[in-house]
Structures are given as C-alpha cells and as structure tokens.
Amino acid sequence: MIDFSRVTVRYAETPEPMLRDVNLHIPEGELCLVAGRTGAGKSTLLRAINGLVPHFTGGTLHGTVTVQGRDTRSHPPRDLADVVGVVGQDPLAGFVTDTVEEELAYGMEQLALTAPVMRKRVEETLDLLGIAELRDRPLRTLSGGQQQRVAIGAVLTSHPQVLVLDEPTSALDPTAAEDVLAAVTRLVHDLGVTVVVAEHRLERVVQYADRLLYLPGDGTVIDGEPAVVLADIDLAPPLVDLGRAAGWTPLPLSVRDARRRAADLRQRLGDTPPPPAPPTPDAPPALTARDIVVRYPGTVAVAGVDLDLHPGRIVALMGRNGSGKSSLLWAVQGSGPRQGGTVTVTGPDGATDPKTLPAGRARQRVGLVPQTPGDLLYLETVEAECAQADRESDAPVGTCRALLDQLTAVLPDDQHPRDLSEGQRLALALAVQLTAAPPVVLLDEPTRGLDYHAKRQFTAIVRRLATEGRAVVVATHDVELVATLADRVVVMAQGEIVADGTTAEVMLASPAFAPQVAKVMAPQPWLTVDQVTAALAEAGTRG
Amino acid sequence: MTDQATAHGVARQTPLRPPAGRLTVAGRLPRALHPGAWWLWALGLATAASHTTNPLPLALLVAAAALVVVRRRGDAPWAFAFRMYLILGAVIVAMRVVFRLVFGGGQGDHVLLHLPEIPLPAWAAGIRLFGPVAAEQLLGGFYDGLRLATMLICLGAANALANPKRLLKAVPAALYAISTAVVVALSVAPQLVESVLRVRRARRLRGATGNGLRALRGIALPVLADALDRSLALAAAMDSRGYGRTAAIPAGQRALTGGLVLAGLVGVCVGTYGLLDATVPSYLGLPMLIVGLATAVVGMLLAGRQVRRSRYRPDRWRITEVVVAGCGVATAVVMAVAGSVDPVRLYPPVSPLTWPELTPLMLLVVAVAVAPAWLAPPPTLADHRTPRPVLIPSDGTTRSSPKCDTSESEAQR
C-alpha cells in the first residue's frame, strides 16, 4: 500500500537529513504507529506519505514514495486526495467550511462526486463516527474530541485507502481520546483502512498497533512488531516498564495482557506495605480561594469552588475539556474574570488578593503559565526574552537565564522562541514566570506535545519547584503524569469539584483516572512503576 | 453506538408530525428557501419603495416585510438581525428630520416654531442654520427618510431570511475560488479576535501594561505568527483534500471569461442604477440591465464549464422559489404601473399640505409583497431537526462518553 524506497529528506535550514535512506513497506489494512522524540522526523515521515513533503513544505526528497502505485513525485497532495486522507494535530486549523455536514462534504466536492453519492456517504460517515447528532452544528462550538472525529470523518468521505493521523489525541481528555481511538480501530477492523498514526502517549495506541515505526532521531527508522521494538528503546509506556521490571517476555502491550500475567507479581507484593501517603500539610496554606465563581455569557465555568494550596505540595487539577480548569486557574491568578469569591495569598507584606494588585505585582504572588506558552513570548531571541523578564520583575540581570539553564539544557541565546521545541518553549515560559519568584505556580496543561523524555524532565522541574517550598498546581489530562507527580488530585466537572484527595485515593477510586499500573495491580494500591520496583526490591531483600 | 446513531438518523428522515392531509406538496414541507429567491423578493420590494414617497404604502411595505420575516425566518443568529435593521431605519428617519430642522432648507407656510437663526458669513450663502421651522419642511424630511429606511429594511429582511453563507455557496462555479476565499476569511476573523484576546490576557501574566507601541508589538507579533501558522495548516489541509485539482486553464481563456463576467457585472450595475433613478435616460435602465445580465451569464457559463467539482446538497430552484421571486418582481412592476397611472398619489406634495392617499393599485402592491408569508415553505427549526439523542450504553458498561460530549458542548454554547 505504502512504499518508501531509499527515501532521504533534507530541509535547507538543517545540515542533517530528517530521514536518511528509509526503506519501508506498509501493507494494506495495517495500523501502524509512528513513535519518536519531538523533532525526530515523525511529521516529516507522515507528510511524505501524501506528498506534502516536499511539495508543500519545501526541502528535497531523494528516493521514491509510492502510495497504491502512485508516485508522490508526479502526484501532488491534491491528486492523492482520493487515496490518502490526512488529519492534523489541530483539527480546527484544517477546517475549511463552518458546519459539520458541509465539512464532511468538502473533500467529495473537490473530487466532483455526484450529489446522490455525496449524500449517502455523508450519512454513512456520520453514523460510522457517531456524530450524527452534530450534523448542523457549527464546527467552532464542538468539543475537542468531537472536532477530531469530524476531521477524521471529513477525510473518510473521500473513501481513502490510507488514513494518516498526526497526534490525533494530544489535546484530548482521556475519554475523548478513547472515543477517537475507538473510531480509528473500527475503521481498521471493519473497513480495512490502512492507518498511520503518530502519537506521543504510546500507552493509548500501542495495544492496537500491528507495527511500530520508531524514529531514534538520526534519520533512520526502526520497523517491527510493537513488543519487539519497544523492548530495545528508551521511549516506553508504563506497562512496558512494568513488564521489564517484572521480567516478562514478550512485553505486555495492553492492560489485559499485563493483568493476566500479573497474578504472580501481585502475590510477591502481597504482604509489602503500600507506599505511604504524603503527610498532611501542617504549614498554613500559601493560597486560599473561597467560593470562586466565573461566568461567561450563557454558562457558568466555575461554580463556587474552594481551593487551598499548601507550600511544597503539587496539586493535579483534572477533568474533561471545558470543565472549568483553566477558568479556575486564571481566576485564582487574578488576570482572568472572577464574578464572585475571594482569593488570599500570604506574601511578605501580609495577605492580599492578587486581583486587587497591578498585574506586575500579582505575578510576584501567583505565576501562571498558560496553555499555549508561546503567547507569553514575543521577542526575537531567547536572550532578549530573558533580559525582558529580568526588567519586568526588577530582578538582577541574569536571573531568568540562570533559571532557564536549571530547567533545561542550555538554549542558544540567539534562537528564536518560535523555533524551540514544545518542551524548550515551555521551559522558557516557565523561567520567565519564575523570575518574579512567585510562591504559587500554576501550570495550565503543560505536557501537551511533550514526549516521555521531556515529560520526565518536566516532572523533575516541578518536583524541584515543590522542594523549594512553592505551591504548584498542574492542570492536565495525563493520568500517568499525575500518578508520578502529584501529591493531591482535584477533579472538576461542570465547574464544581467532584473529587479531592490524595493521589492514591482519587486515582484508585475510578477506572477513568487510574493509571495503567494501578489497573494491572488492582486491588493492590500501586500507582507507578517506580513504586512497584521499589517494593520488589524490598520484598527481595526480605525474602 | 452506531446502531443507535443509525436509528437516530432514520428517525430524523421521517417527519415528526404526520403530514397534515392530502395536499402535502414538497413545497410546503419545512425547508430553507433558495437564498437567491429571498434576495430577489427583497430587491423587488426595495425597488417598489424607491418609486414612492407616500408614507402609507411605505409603512405597509415595512409591515409586509416584517410579517414575512417573522413567519418565515429560521432560528440562526442572523435571523434575529432584522430588529437591528428596524432600529437603523428609525435612526435614518430621525436623522433626516433633524437635518431639515437644523439646516432649514425648504420654506413653508405652516411655521410650527421659531428657532433663533445663526447668522452665517456671506460665503456660506444658501445655507441656513435653524430659523423658523415649517411643517412642510419636516414632512419632506420625513418622507425622504422613510423611503430610504424602507429600502434598507427590505434588504435587512433578505438578510434575516437567507443564510448569507449559503448565498455565497450559490455563486456560479466560475466565482468558486472567490467564494471560498470569502468563506475562509469569514471563519478566520473570529479566530483572529480570539487570538488577540488570548495574547492580551497572557501579557497580563507577564505584568505588561496594555498601552503604547511596545504593547502593540507584544500583541501583534504572537497573533500574526499564530495566524500565519494557522493559514499554513489550512492551506496544507485544503491541498491534501483535493482543492484545486483542475487548475490548468489556458491564460487566454481565463482572460476572456473574466472580461465577460466583469463587463456583464458593470452592465448590471449601470442598469440597476438606471432602473432605480428616474432621471437617467431610459436606455440605461432595463435594456442595459438585460444586456449586462446576458453577458455575465455567458461569461460564467463559459468559466463554469472548466471547473470540475460538484456541489453537496445545492439549494435547488423550485416552483416555490419562482413564486417568491415573482412576488418581488410583481411588487416592483405594479408599483411602476401605479406610478405611471397616478404619479401625484405616489409623490404626495408637501406644499400645500395634503393627506397622503392609498389607491387600489398600492394595496395590490402590498398584497403581492406580503404573499410569501404564506406561499413560502415554513423554515426548519433546530428543535425539529435535532431531537435529543437517547443515550443507551450499547455495551452495557457505565462509560457514557456521548453524554459527556453533549453536556460539554452545551457548556460551550
């Protein structure tokens, strides 16, 4: 179906080729997962399949890519539209029309299909993806998961044999991501569509994949069975780490596989005491919020929420998209709207409400890194951003730079913030906000688009912030991250707090929020691979 | 989930109310009328309004337009813009009257009140500020303003009745590229506003004050970079979905069709102007309009032949569309006839003051104008189209994602 023959892709601005001499053959009907670190060339590989590389992006491509016998050299993307469907990371950016039904029909209109065929396919696709009730809705009013399913539907109506998905679930909450992936696996199983999907959170997809393409970053591609490829790489979901720790071969890829083998492991750990819960904080809270109300025209985003943040503690804020997480963070920081309630931050000069302070002083009390950290950055170089941050916070020259160097490997001074990777940009935005030395740090969905490495690094950074005595809130969808990072978990729904407790309490109580390790080890209360390894070592010394 | 969705899809196709009897023709089922029909109807009404200053038929025309809007508009946001046009019309009338009051202008015998006149220098001779206010002068302003307001309200009615975007979709194939650009621009505008708001909010987080050139740069740079990223993503998406698959048209042919269309449209504009303004020579009126239309149609047909794409659920031009558009045309024609039969009644003199009168022909005009309130099919309303889906977990588990989605989307709405 898809053949890469000695493909080398080189962009003008980088000396090293993105892909080097790649040979691949993806047969029909496979679900093929593409993994690799940020910048390793996943998108380049995906976009080469329908000729966007190099027809659209520039650069040079040596070798040949053929899809169903069509050479991308002579077929630009538009001439492959009936064979390859491509869905990008941000579905909203790729929508051409403004209602669901028209968007589904757009591709077929370009292919000049007849009206009865179009009508029939639109109805079929609406049913196939379970979006029939959305047909007249404006695309902008849909939730993230719905948008992503519409975007997939919009390319499916052209009946492509190949579906290319670039991180389809990176912005979605766990349930919405499951919906999207369920739709994708159905396409593979029922319609025999060949799917090529890139994804950072391997744990979500790897169990469905027939094949894993791993890009180590030097331009080569490692190709093979998921279990085999995963055994040798350092980029692995928690289940695989658990399998390695327990010495299972082949490695388990789904919770079901692992659970069937885990009986023995559970027995070995049977009498090991569970990890101690973090001690209840005795220090007075650094920030107290009472009865926070945030309303937007027509909706109540936050409905009377109380929140206490203690110094040195990491709180994870969870809940589906649109449940009021961001609104709460912005309201607490004082920059966002707040129609009711009080916020008190204890600072050097007594307790104050950050909303009453000028913006420059408020950020010295509560620092917030927004969902798109790039919004904070507007200068041409990393150096200029750091200098500006020092000026804004009246900090000694070099403060921000020093913070940045602690957070991440040294970034070149003259690099443009837009050219940084997601992780580096997050680190820069965080350094800018930390320059003001706020005792409370709020992070709004910081791990979007971060690979396992960057996430590990981020975890270390946040831990350091906590040990320095700061109160940290991380709003996120990533249950695995929460399991390793947070002391306390707060779950929001419809603007209210529906669960609030220690990480173990909240995460073990519901299957939707349980990390993979917990699902495998239930009813024993283990959350992370590290805990299990530590307990195994302890059990070993005792036995 | 699919079974459920299928059942749901089928349920939608069967009418919710059983058809009301033997005479259920396709034209009477709730549906959206072709936007072109509404625009033709509204233009007809506007043309009729332009042919008279008599406040009685003007007021009746406004009432007719309002009645049709109320009975036949959908529930989309633009459908409720009609009130804005009514307010705008009232403002226009008030402005006209106030202008006559301030600048005096027309003299009359029935002086209502004396305002002190502001003496102006000699070079401003002919302009008078304030001074005596005569009933004739105010009435003249009122008539004039009412005519303009009525024309505007008629166009507002078209705007409320027809989805502006569907009108764009109905453009001839030759103008497809332009209409795509307009649609994209329309959807990008709110995104830009969103970006600006988001970046402005983020700037507060850095403690930046919101003024001056520096602030502009701090906002404009991320917003523009964002817009650029987004437009690249959109271009890539359009390309990979097949946009522009048949772009190879010889340059000569493109110039010919473009020239024809352009010349035709100029002809249509001149012709319309000639038709509306009674003072221009008559050959610039209807004949020019017809010649222009013909040229434009030929050009578009030629260009349209080269475009190979189809259209999903196009608005079809059916008998009801013809009837509604015909009502508009008939309104204009009957008004023109009324004008030639009895010009004095259509332009009631303000000096001497006379009561405006209605003639049977004027009543006929209004009757024809209001007919679409009953002739046009009722609009489809969202309540009818999207009944709440019944959510039964298909596999017996407690996971209820569709429910999450619905509640979420409601929250966002």
Interface residues (C-beta under 8 A of the other chain):
Chain A: N50 L52 H55 F56 P76 P77 R78 D79 L80 A81 D82 V84 G85 V86 G88 D90 A93 G94 F95 V96 T97 D98 E101 E102 A105 Y106 G107 M108 E109 Q110 L111 A112 L113 T114 A115 M118 R119 V122 E123 L126 D127 L128 G130 I131 A132 E133 R135 D136 R137 R140 T141 L142 S143 G145 Q146 A154 V155 S158 T175 A176 E178 D179 G298 T299 A301 R320 N321 G322 S323 W330 Q333 S335 G336 P358 A359 G360 R361 A362 R363 G367 L368 V369 P370 T372 G374 D375 L376 L377 Y378 A389 E392 S393 R418 V432 Q433 A436 Q494
Chain B: M1 T2 A5 T6 H8 G9 K165 T180 V183 V184 L186 S187 P190 R198 V199 R201 A202 R203 R204 L205 R206 G207 A208 T209 R217 G218 I219 L221 P222 A225 D229 R230 A233 L234 A235 A236 A237 M238 D239 S240 R241 G242 Y243 G244 R245 R308 R309 S310 R311 Y312 R313 P314 A382 R385 T386 P389 R399 S401 P402 C404 D405 T406 S407 E408 S409 A411 Q412 R413
